Amino acid sequence: MAITHDEALRFAEDVAQYFEQDAGLPRITGRVIGWLLICDPSEQTAGQLVETLGASKASISTSTRQLMQAGLVEKVSVPGDRRTFYRINDEGWVASVFERLAAVTNILKVLDKGSELLADDAPARRARLENVAGLYRWMQRELPPLLARHREQRLHDGGEK
């Protein structure tokens, strides 16, 4: 059963709310993500996004530009149509996780400095820092193979899009 237009818009709004609260993105940027995740066809023009999401041309332009810079959305052409279309960049989401892993390396450098400062201090005081650092070390170790398995699974299931 196909979803209705209203259901799709509610989903886009739910995605917008998530990204606004958890990632600090403007609500319209989250709506663009939500809509592009489920719209049919998967490619949408800026005009279609304006009309569907009830947003201004300027806010759609800003949002799509930000999402393209982040690698989460890509600009594409459709044969026989001179307009510019936007769609979700599947690989961009994986790359985004890898970028966050780079940030993990950066925070670990800072936390390691803290460990050096507390090297001769009370174990309880060091434990707080080491617990946080341990989480980041675990992420640094475990996420790359997990993402590699995800990529292999996608290839096995029908290839990259």
C-alpha positions in Angstrom: 0.0 0.0 0.0 1.4 3.4 -1.0 1.6 6.1 1.5 -0.4 9.2 1.1 1.0 12.6 0.5 0.0 13.7 4.0 1.7 10.7 5.5 4.9 11.5 3.6 4.8 15.1 4.8 4.3 14.0 8.4 7.3 11.7 8.0 9.4 14.6 6.6 8.3 16.7 9.6 9.3 13.9 12.0 12.7 13.8 10.4 13.0 17.6 10.6 12.2 17.5 14.2 14.9 14.9 14.9 17.6 16.8 13.0 16.6 20.1 14.6 16.7 18.7 18.1 19.6 16.3 17.8 21.8 17.9 15.2 21.0 21.5 15.5 19.9 21.8 11.8 17.2 24.3 10.7 13.8 22.6 10.5 13.5 23.2 6.8 16.8 21.4 6.2 15.5 18.4 8.1 12.3 18.5 6.0 14.4 18.4 2.8 16.2 15.3 4.1 12.9 13.7 5.2 11.2 14.4 1.9 14.2 13.3 -0.2 14.4 10.0 1.7 10.9 8.9 0.7 9.7 11.0 -2.3 8.8 9.4 -5.6 10.5 10.1 -7.9 13.7 10.2 -5.9 15.0 13.2 -7.8 13.3 16.5 -7.0 13.8 20.0 -8.4 14.1 23.0 -6.1 10.7 24.1 -7.3 9.1 20.8 -6.3 10.7 21.1 -2.9 9.4 24.7 -2.5 5.9 23.6 -3.5 5.8 20.4 -1.6 7.4 21.6 1.6 5.8 25.1 1.6 9.2 26.8 2.0 10.7 29.8 0.3 13.1 29.5 -2.6 15.8 31.0 -0.5 15.5 28.5 2.3 15.4 25.5 -0.1 18.5 26.9 -1.8 20.3 27.3 1.5 19.3 23.9 2.7 20.2 22.0 -0.5 23.5 23.8 -0.6 24.3 22.9 3.0 23.3 19.3 2.4 25.4 19.1 -0.7 28.4 20.5 1.1 27.9 17.9 3.8 27.7 15.2 1.0 24.3 14.1 2.1 22.4 15.3 -1.0 23.7 15.4 -4.6 22.7 17.5 -7.6 21.8 15.4 -10.6 20.4 15.8 -14.1 17.6 13.9 -15.7 17.9 13.0 -19.4 15.7 15.3 -21.5 15.2 17.8 -18.7 17.2 21.0 -18.3 16.3 21.5 -14.7 18.6 20.7 -11.7 17.4 17.9 -9.5 18.4 16.9 -6.0 18.5 13.4 -4.4 19.8 11.7 -1.3 23.5 10.7 -1.7 23.6 7.2 -0.2 27.4 7.2 0.0 27.4 10.6 1.6 25.8 9.2 4.7 28.5 6.6 5.2 31.1 9.3 4.5 29.5 11.4 7.2 29.9 8.7 9.8 33.6 8.3 8.8 34.0 12.1 9.2 32.6 11.8 12.7 35.2 9.1 13.3 37.8 11.7 12.5 36.4 13.9 15.2 36.7 10.9 17.6 40.5 10.9 16.9 40.6 14.6 17.7 38.8 14.3 21.0 41.0 11.4 22.0 44.0 13.6 21.6 42.5 16.0 24.0 41.5 13.3 26.4 45.0 11.7 26.3 46.4 15.1 27.4 44.0 14.9 30.4 45.2 11.4 31.2 48.8 12.7 31.2 47.8 15.5 33.6 46.1 13.0 35.9 48.7 10.2 35.7 49.7 10.5 39.3 46.2 11.5 40.6 43.6 9.5 42.5 42.1 6.5 40.5 38.6 7.8 41.0 39.5 11.1 39.4 41.2 9.4 36.4 38.3 6.9 36.0 35.8 9.6 34.9 38.2 10.6 32.1 39.2 7.1 31.2 35.5 6.0 31.0 34.8 8.6 28.4 38.1 8.0 26.5 37.4 4.3 26.6 34.1 4.9 24.8 35.7 6.9 22.1 38.5 4.3 21.7 35.9 1.6 21.3 34.1 3.6 18.7 37.3 4.2 16.8 38.1 0.5 16.8 34.6 -1.0 16.2 32.9 1.4 13.8 35.3 1.1 10.7 34.8 -2.7 10.4 31.1 -2.2 11.0 30.8 0.3 8.2 32.9 -1.9 5.9 30.4 -4.8 6.6 27.6 -2.4 5.8 29.1 -1.5 2.5 29.7 -5.2 1.6 26.1 -6.0 2.5 24.9 -3.2 0.2 27.0 -4.5 -2.6 25.7 -8.0 -2.0 22.1 -6.8 -1.9 22.2 -5.1 -5.2 25.1 -2.6 -5.4 25.7 1.0 -4.5 23.2 3.5 -5.8 
